[in-house]
């Protein structure tokens, strides 16, 4: 019977409380082969601390045997029978492609079984989770309150941080045109954003970025998978910020007024010069 990678991966995923990456799984296979290597016999084998002492001269000692006899000891210390499907012909190298194909099969089987479990691939690796429709039962078990929806203000702030990060509060407020304090504090409380550092600007304002929990919140593995946005592209936001911080002065022509010289301007004409005809 050939080695079944899919069954081994499913057991590893179910036994782990943390997401498993392809590297974690590959390291597990490496440790399997390292533990299976036979140990070289030592030249001087030390005596166990509880081994029977040598008999004095003239005294005969019976050979030591474990309690219950040799048969019971053999049964206790014997390894369980090896399952060829799990332990025979284990490959020394499992590629990331093989792991990805096996996890895809596991995910499809879990979806088809509809037993309340799903296999997802997040930013930190693969993980088996409960289906969202069982969320209420999970919250009851954990005595957790129902989740609160983000307000429109918080969603807009989160979008700006996601596409512009690292971003300061002043930049967020320049884009939205309103105070961002409440939205930023709410996102920090939900652990969707965090403080990444300080900007190299006067006053050293705090900069914000998105967390791994944000990636799970929107269902992507990395920021590169976020949908492209013409409105919130980095280039356009930079232009918006530049214009907001340094607004251009509007002329009469920009305001739709005739470009005429006002009476006060005519009065300021130097003496000896005739004012321009009106």
C-alpha distance (Angstrom), angle and dihedral (degrees) to the residues before:
residue distance angle dihedral
X1 . . .
X2 3.80 . .
X3 3.79 122.8 .
X4 3.82 111.1 -88.9
X5 3.80 108.6 -141.7
X6 3.79 93.2 177.9
X7 3.83 94.2 58.7
X8 3.80 92.2 47.8
X9 3.81 92.6 49.5
X10 3.79 91.8 48.7
X11 3.81 91.0 52.0
X12 3.81 91.4 48.5
X13 3.80 92.1 49.8
X14 3.80 93.0 48.4
X15 3.80 92.4 48.2
X16 3.81 95.5 50.7
X17 3.79 125.0 82.4
X18 3.81 90.8 -164.8
X19 3.81 130.4 61.2
X20 3.80 114.2 -90.9
X21 3.77 121.9 -138.5
X22 3.79 125.2 -155.2
X23 3.80 87.6 -105.2
X24 3.82 91.5 55.4
X25 3.79 90.4 52.9
X26 3.80 93.0 46.9
X27 3.81 90.4 51.1
X28 3.81 89.6 52.6
X29 3.81 89.9 57.0
X30 3.79 90.3 48.3
X31 3.81 91.1 52.8
X32 3.81 89.9 47.7
X33 3.80 91.7 59.1
X34 3.80 92.8 42.0
X35 3.81 91.0 54.1
X36 3.79 91.2 47.3
X37 3.83 93.4 57.7
X38 3.84 112.7 106.3
X39 3.79 114.6 -113.8
X40 3.80 117.4 -120.2
X41 3.83 112.6 -116.2
X42 3.78 113.0 -107.2
X43 3.78 119.0 -122.9
X44 3.83 94.0 -134.4
X45 3.77 109.8 34.8
X46 3.83 110.2 -159.4
X47 3.78 119.5 -129.7
X48 3.80 115.0 -110.6
X49 3.82 113.8 -111.1
X50 3.80 93.0 -120.0
X51 3.81 96.4 41.4
X52 3.81 115.8 124.5
X53 3.79 113.8 -91.6
X54 3.79 122.6 -117.8
X55 3.79 114.4 -88.3
X56 3.77 117.8 -110.5
X57 3.74 118.0 -112.7
X58 3.77 112.3 -73.9
X59 3.82 94.2 18.7
X60 3.79 121.6 106.3
X61 3.83 117.2 -152.1
X62 3.76 125.8 -165.2
X63 3.80 115.8 -121.0
X64 3.82 114.2 -94.0
X65 3.78 118.3 -109.0
X66 3.82 129.8 179.1
X67 3.79 119.8 -104.1
X68 3.78 111.8 -84.6
X69 3.75 94.1 26.0
X70 3.77 135.3 -87.3
X71 3.79 94.1 -67.9
X72 3.82 93.1 59.0
X73 3.81 92.0 45.1
X74 3.78 91.0 51.6
X75 3.79 89.9 51.9
X76 3.82 92.9 50.1
X77 3.79 97.5 46.9
X78 3.80 98.0 36.9
X79 3.81 116.1 110.7
X80 3.80 117.4 -116.7
X81 3.78 115.4 -98.8
X82 3.78 111.3 -80.1
X83 3.80 115.8 -115.5
X84 3.81 107.6 -138.1
X85 3.79 90.4 -150.8
X86 3.81 90.2 60.6
X87 3.80 107.3 26.4
X88 3.82 108.0 24.8
X89 3.79 122.6 91.1
X90 3.79 92.5 -0.7
X91 3.82 106.9 -176.9
X92 3.78 116.2 -117.5
X93 3.80 90.9 -142.1
X94 3.79 126.7 37.9
X95 3.78 112.1 -173.0
X96 3.79 125.0 -140.8
X97 3.81 88.4 -115.5
X98 3.81 91.6 57.0
X99 3.80 90.6 48.5
X100 3.79 91.7 48.9
X101 3.83 92.4 49.3
X102 3.81 91.9 48.5
X103 3.81 93.1 48.2
X104 3.80 90.1 49.4
X105 3.81 88.9 55.6
X106 3.81 91.5 47.9
X107 3.81 90.9 49.0
X108 3.81 91.3 50.7
X109 3.82 92.2 48.5
X110 3.82 91.9 50.1
X111 3.79 91.4 49.9
X112 3.81 91.3 48.6
X113 3.82 93.0 47.3
X114 3.82 90.9 52.1
X115 3.81 91.6 -157.8
X116 3.79 95.4 143.5
X117 3.81 98.4 -89.6
X118 3.78 131.9 108.7
X119 3.79 133.8 -177.3
X120 3.78 113.4 -138.6
X121 3.78 133.5 177.4
X122 3.78 112.0 -138.6
X123 3.76 134.6 173.4
X124 3.84 90.6 -81.0
X125 3.80 98.3 45.0
X126 3.80 141.1 -88.1
X127 3.79 121.0 -22.6
X128 3.80 137.6 172.0
X129 3.81 110.9 -132.6
X130 3.78 138.4 171.2
X131 3.77 119.4 -95.1
X132 3.82 114.8 -97.6
X133 3.82 91.6 -117.0
X134 3.83 88.5 67.6
X135 3.81 92.2 53.4
X136 3.80 93.8 105.9
X137 3.81 92.2 56.4
X138 3.81 90.7 48.4
X139 3.81 91.2 51.2
X140 3.82 90.4 49.2
X141 3.81 90.8 51.8
X142 3.81 91.6 49.1
X143 3.83 93.9 39.1
X144 3.80 89.9 -125.6
X145 3.81 125.2 154.9
X146 3.80 119.0 -115.9
X147 3.80 114.1 -89.6
X148 3.77 118.9 -96.9
X149 3.78 121.1 -131.1
X150 3.77 119.6 -118.9
X151 3.77 115.9 -109.2
X152 3.79 120.7 -118.9
X153 3.80 88.8 -106.6
X154 3.82 91.7 54.4
X155 3.80 91.9 46.6
X156 3.81 91.6 52.7
X157 3.81 91.3 47.8
X158 3.80 91.3 47.8
X159 3.81 91.0 50.8
X160 3.80 91.5 52.5
X161 3.81 92.1 49.4
X162 3.82 91.8 47.1
X163 3.79 95.4 51.9
X164 3.80 99.9 32.6
X165 3.84 103.5 35.9
X166 2.91 131.3 179.4
X167 3.80 87.7 47.4
X168 3.80 134.1 157.6
X169 3.78 126.4 -134.2
X170 3.81 90.6 -112.3
X171 3.81 90.3 56.4
X172 3.81 91.0 49.6
X173 3.80 90.6 50.4
X174 3.82 91.4 47.1
X175 3.81 89.8 55.7
X176 3.81 97.8 42.5
X177 3.80 96.2 35.7
X178 3.82 93.1 -137.1
X179 3.80 137.2 78.5
X180 3.81 113.3 -71.0
X181 3.81 97.9 -167.3
X182 3.81 96.6 102.6
X183 3.80 93.7 44.7
X184 3.79 94.2 47.2
X185 3.81 92.7 48.0
X186 3.80 91.4 49.8
X187 3.80 92.3 50.0
X188 3.79 90.9 48.0
X189 3.81 89.3 51.2
X190 3.81 91.0 51.2
X191 3.84 89.5 48.0
X192 3.80 91.1 -124.7
X193 3.81 91.8 124.0
X194 3.79 133.2 24.4
X195 3.78 140.6 -173.1
X196 3.80 109.3 -86.4
X197 3.79 98.8 177.8
X198 3.78 142.6 -72.4
X199 3.78 128.9 -59.2
X200 3.79 120.4 -117.1
X201 3.80 90.9 -116.5
X202 3.81 134.8 109.1
X203 3.78 108.6 -67.2
X204 3.81 91.7 18.4
X205 3.84 94.9 -110.1
X206 3.81 118.9 -152.4
X207 3.80 117.5 -100.2
X208 3.81 124.4 -146.6
X209 3.80 133.6 -151.5
X210 3.81 137.5 174.0
X211 3.81 124.7 -91.3
X212 3.81 132.7 -136.6
X213 3.80 86.8 -101.7
X214 3.80 87.6 62.1
X215 3.80 89.4 57.6
X216 3.81 89.9 53.2
X217 3.79 89.6 45.1
X218 3.81 92.6 58.1
X219 3.83 94.9 33.0
X220 3.81 102.3 -116.8
X221 3.80 133.0 121.9
X222 3.80 97.4 -139.9
X223 3.78 141.0 4.2
X224 3.80 88.9 -103.3
X225 3.81 88.4 71.0
X226 3.79 93.4 59.8
X227 3.80 110.9 113.8
X228 3.77 115.5 -99.9
X229 3.79 114.3 -103.9
X230 3.77 124.9 -159.3
X231 3.79 89.7 -164.7
X232 3.79 97.7 49.7
X233 3.79 101.8 34.1
X234 3.77 114.4 138.4
X235 3.79 93.4 -116.8
X236 3.79 95.0 52.6
X237 3.78 93.2 43.8
X238 3.82 89.7 51.6
X239 3.80 89.3 52.5
X240 3.80 91.0 47.0
X241 3.79 91.8 50.7
X242 3.78 92.2 47.4
X243 3.79 91.9 51.2
X244 3.81 92.4 44.2
X245 3.79 93.8 50.8
X246 3.81 94.6 42.0
X247 3.81 108.0 29.2
X248 3.80 115.2 -166.1
X249 3.81 118.7 -118.2
X250 3.78 112.1 -110.1
X251 3.79 119.6 -133.7
X252 3.79 127.6 -149.9
X253 3.79 88.8 -99.6
X254 3.83 90.9 54.6
X255 3.79 88.8 51.9
X256 3.81 92.5 49.8
X257 3.82 95.3 -107.5
X258 3.79 127.2 133.7
X259 3.78 113.0 -96.4
X260 3.83 94.9 -121.1
X261 3.79 132.4 148.8
X262 3.78 111.2 -109.2
X263 3.88 121.4 -131.4
X264 3.79 90.9 -109.7
X265 3.76 89.8 55.0
X266 3.80 90.1 51.6
X267 3.79 90.0 50.7
X268 3.77 89.4 55.9
X269 3.80 91.9 59.4
X270 3.85 109.7 124.2
X271 3.80 116.8 -103.4
X272 3.75 115.9 -94.3
X273 3.77 93.1 34.2
X274 3.73 121.7 99.0
X275 3.79 115.1 -130.1
X276 3.73 118.4 -111.7
X277 3.82 112.5 -88.8
X278 3.78 114.6 -100.1
